[in-house]
Each structure stands twice: as structure tokens, then as C-alpha cells.
Amino acid sequence: MSNKFITIEGLDGAGKTTVVYRITKYLNKCGIVNVVTTREPGGTPVADLLRVLIKYGGPINDPIDSISELLMIYTARFQLIKNVIKPALSKGYWVIGDRYDLSSQAYQGGGRGVDMLLLHALSNKVTSILYPDLIFYLDISPELSISRIKNRIMLDCFEQESLIFFARVRSCYKKLASEKKNVIMIDASQSLEKVSAIIYRYLDWWLIRSRRKL
Ligand code: T5A
């Protein structure tokens, strides 16, 4: 456990990308400059190719099955862990991840309803290799999620999903947040300033805790 692998989770539009940026700036302000950020799916040449397929689907005559989607997501994640996250952590860098394994459990497990045996096998494999030290789950309603993303020029497959789909994803996220260790659930319907202030407080606590363990 490095204490340096933090991931951000939540529905589309929850504010993950914004928070990853703010955490990085905050760590820099605290004198921590070696910070790598990741965004899933993606982050290596192979994972970025898969990101396009995962987000926009296959051609009309070859639509992507939900099991294939799951396998692609995990392929992308394994590439990212092996070629980016692990090497960064082993050099002593902090890694701030925009999505990680809880996303697959919430979207593919909760949203798509894929075969849970397969999902758990993949998830257990990934989390046994690397489990985040700290996870911020930004909780918003499906309605707020859709209202924050609806004006985008191009919506991906997930962003076009129904309220019911997002409700299933959220309820799975909330269940996971209550069961898993090191998950901090934050009401992300609050202003960005309030959400950031809560996260900075946790980071202060986390930094003190990490330094004591050195
Ligand atoms: N996926 C991914 C799976 O199904 N399974 C998986 O295992 C993985 C890893 C990725 C898609 O892939 C799926 C889920 C996703 O749909 P993506 O484009 O990377 O696609 O999508 P997201 O990761 O969801 O990124 P988004 O950009 O859609 O959402 P963010 O990053 O949560 O939100 P952000 O920071 O871009 O903010 C969105 C807008 O809201 C505002 C921001 O300013 C911005 O305009 N905002 C706030 N406004 C008011 N108050 C706040 N507190 C705000 N926070 C943000």
C-alpha cells in the first residue's frame, strides 16, 4: 500500500474530471509535484483505441455485446495498470485516477446487468493487483447527471442511456460505497467550491496520516 493511489468515481457529469484537476493542483500546493493523472477507459495507446469502441460502439452490423464491452474495459484497465499506474507508483509518484474498478461494477454490473461471476472474477483480479488507497465517490442523482451533460455536442453510448439506467448505476455505487473500504461518499450536488473544500479537508487528513506512517 503506497497511500498514493486515489481514484474518483461517480455518474457522468458528477465532477470527476474537475476534481482530479483540483486535487492535482492542491497536492502541488502542498509541495507534491510528482502526480500522474489517469482517465478510464484509456491512458495507453491500446486503452485509448479501446476507449473509442467502448464509448461509441461498433458498426451497425457488428454491435458490441455487453460482455465484449466488459472485456474491453478490463483489457484497457490492465494495460493502464501495467504500463502507467504501477510504474508511476513504483517511482514514488502519486496517481489520481478519473474512474477505476468501481465504475465497472456500477456501470457494467449495476447498469448493464452483466454476468456477475465474470465481473467479480475480473474485478477481484484487478483489485488484488492494485486497490486504491482512497476513493472519492461523487454522488449525484441521475437527473442532475443528465442535466450536466445534455448540452454536449456529441453524446457517447453511456450518455444516451435512460434515467433508469443511471438510477441502477447510482444505486450500485451507493451500495459499493457502503461496503468497500476507503470510500468517501460526497454529495456532489453541492457547489464545486463546497465539494472541493470537503475533498481538501480529507486530503489534509490523508497527508498527515501518510506522513506519520513513513
Ligand atoms: N465506463 C467507464 C464504464 O461503463 N465502465 C468503466 O469501468 C469505465 C472506466 C467514460 C464512460 O465510460 C463508462 C462510463 C462513462 O460514461 P467519459 O467521457 O470519460 O466516458 O465520461 P465521464 O468519466 O463520466 O466524464 P464526464 O466528463 O462526463 O463527467 P465528470 O468528469 O464527472 O464531470 P466534469 O468534471 O467533466 O463536469 C461536468 C460538468 O459539470 C460541471 C463542470 O463544470 C462541467 O461543466 N460541474 C459542476 N457544476 C456545478 N456544481 C458542481 N459541483 C459541479 N461539478 C462539475
Boltz pocket constraint, residues with backbone or C-beta under 6 A from the ligand:
constraints:
  - pocket:
      binder: B
      contacts: [[A, 10], [A, 11], [A, 12], [A, 13], [A, 14], [A, 15], [A, 16], [A, 17], [A, 18], [A, 19], [A, 39], [A, 40], [A, 41], [A, 55], [A, 73], [A, 98], [A, 99], [A, 100], [A, 101], [A, 102], [A, 103], [A, 104], [A, 105], [A, 107], [A, 108], [A, 148], [A, 149], [A, 156], [A, 158], [A, 159], [A, 188], [A, 189], [A, 190], [A, 191], [A, 192], [A, 193], [A, 195]]
      max_distance: 6.0
